[in-house]
Amino acid sequence: MHVFIGGAYNGKTDYVRRWIGDTAACFCTMDTAATANPGETLIITDLHEWLMTTDITEIEAGNAVREMSGPNTVFILTEIGRGIVPLDAQQRELRDRCGRLYQQLFAEATTVTRIWYGIPQTIKGVK
């Protein structure tokens, strides 16, 4: 599994599109991942929005992500924390839930790449 992470509008999706090239891929969310065709690389986006709108527990979310993950799965994650603590309690809870789920993904991923305004930086795995 490969994880790409970066801030909003930092060029993550464009970078991944160039990175996969002509490989058959399905860009989807956790809710639409079942629409992928067999053999397509599964590229899951908007995990933070899924966490915000779903009513499942944190453990269930972790299990759902684990079940969706495979060696060729790609996650594009939006960094929503960066040390800023939101005033709104719901936003703080979302930030914390994302942080814990992202930690799980980072631990299980073979490669983690940070995208900073279109520039990749490998922070785990082969450079």
C-alpha positions as semicolon CSV with decimal commas, in nm:
position;residue;x (nm);y (nm);z (nm)
1;M;0,000;0,000;0,000
2;H;0,121;0,350;-0,082
3;V;0,004;0,656;0,109
4;F;0,034;1,010;-0,024
5;I;-0,030;1,292;0,223
6;G;-0,024;1,669;0,203
7;G;-0,225;1,978;0,270
8;A;-0,537;2,074;0,078
9;Y;-0,461;2,185;-0,278
10;N;-0,095;2,082;-0,253
11;G;-0,101;1,884;-0,579
12;K;-0,148;1,533;-0,437
13;T;-0,402;1,410;-0,693
14;D;-0,216;1,557;-0,992
15;Y;0,106;1,400;-0,866
16;V;-0,058;1,057;-0,825
17;R;-0,212;1,081;-1,173
18;R;0,137;1,138;-1,319
19;W;0,286;0,870;-1,091
20;I;0,044;0,596;-1,206
21;G;0,075;0,694;-1,572
22;D;-0,126;0,463;-1,797
23;T;-0,205;0,212;-1,521
24;A;-0,575;0,131;-1,501
25;A;-0,698;0,301;-1,186
26;C;-1,016;0,390;-1,004
27;F;-1,014;0,717;-0,811
28;C;-1,283;0,669;-0,548
29;T;-1,385;0,724;-0,188
30;M;-1,450;0,463;0,079
31;D;-1,817;0,484;-0,016
32;T;-1,757;0,427;-0,390
33;A;-1,463;0,183;-0,383
34;A;-1,690;-0,108;-0,478
35;T;-1,727;0,050;-0,824
36;A;-1,365;-0,033;-0,913
37;N;-1,319;-0,283;-1,194
38;P;-1,109;-0,596;-1,134
39;G;-0,743;-0,526;-1,199
40;E;-0,768;-0,151;-1,145
41;T;-0,544;0,017;-0,893
42;L;-0,768;0,140;-0,615
43;I;-0,694;0,504;-0,531
44;I;-0,894;0,615;-0,228
45;T;-0,938;0,985;-0,160
46;D;-1,126;1,206;0,086
47;L;-1,082;0,979;0,387
48;H;-1,126;1,276;0,622
49;E;-1,464;1,357;0,465
50;W;-1,572;0,994;0,499
51;L;-1,480;1,002;0,868
52;M;-1,675;1,325;0,908
53;T;-1,993;1,186;0,752
54;T;-1,994;0,826;0,873
55;D;-2,144;0,712;1,201
56;I;-1,917;0,413;1,253
57;T;-1,678;0,385;1,545
58;E;-1,309;0,452;1,515
59;I;-1,235;0,080;1,543
60;E;-1,487;0,004;1,268
61;A;-1,332;0,274;1,048
62;G;-0,987;0,123;1,100
63;N;-1,118;-0,222;1,012
64;A;-1,298;-0,090;0,701
65;V;-0,980;0,077;0,578
66;R;-0,778;-0,237;0,650
67;E;-1,027;-0,452;0,455
68;M;-1,010;-0,211;0,159
69;S;-0,629;-0,207;0,159
70;G;-0,415;-0,427;-0,058
71;P;-0,061;-0,422;-0,195
72;N;-0,166;-0,198;-0,486
73;T;-0,404;0,027;-0,295
74;V;-0,319;0,396;-0,286
75;F;-0,454;0,641;-0,031
76;I;-0,446;1,016;-0,091
77;L;-0,480;1,180;0,250
78;T;-0,537;1,543;0,333
79;E;-0,341;1,665;0,633
80;I;-0,594;1,848;0,849
81;G;-0,399;1,901;1,170
82;R;-0,053;2,054;1,134
83;G;-0,058;2,142;1,503
84;I;-0,355;2,377;1,487
85;V;-0,621;2,289;1,744
86;P;-0,969;2,381;1,618
87;L;-1,197;2,575;1,853
88;D;-1,500;2,366;1,755
89;A;-1,527;2,039;1,952
90;Q;-1,649;1,840;1,648
91;Q;-1,357;1,962;1,439
92;R;-1,114;1,867;1,718
93;E;-1,267;1,519;1,732
94;L;-1,237;1,483;1,353
95;R;-0,873;1,593;1,363
96;D;-0,800;1,339;1,636
97;R;-0,984;1,055;1,459
98;C;-0,802;1,132;1,134
99;G;-0,471;1,142;1,314
100;R;-0,521;0,800;1,469
101;L;-0,648;0,647;1,142
102;Y;-0,360;0,802;0,949
103;Q;-0,115;0,653;1,201
104;Q;-0,264;0,310;1,129
105;L;-0,229;0,364;0,755
106;F;0,129;0,486;0,788
107;A;0,220;0,182;0,998
108;E;0,069;-0,060;0,744
109;A;0,191;0,118;0,429
110;T;0,503;0,006;0,249
111;T;0,563;0,361;0,121
112;V;0,452;0,702;0,246
113;T;0,509;1,013;0,036
114;R;0,445;1,369;0,149
115;I;0,345;1,607;-0,128
116;W;0,426;1,970;-0,060
117;Y;0,302;2,195;-0,340
118;G;0,362;1,925;-0,600
119;I;0,703;1,821;-0,469
120;P;0,728;1,464;-0,336
121;Q;0,924;1,364;-0,028
122;T;0,945;0,995;0,065
123;I;0,907;0,964;0,442
124;K;0,876;0,582;0,452
125;G;0,991;0,318;0,210
126;V;1,209;0,324;-0,099
127;K;1,314;0,666;-0,224
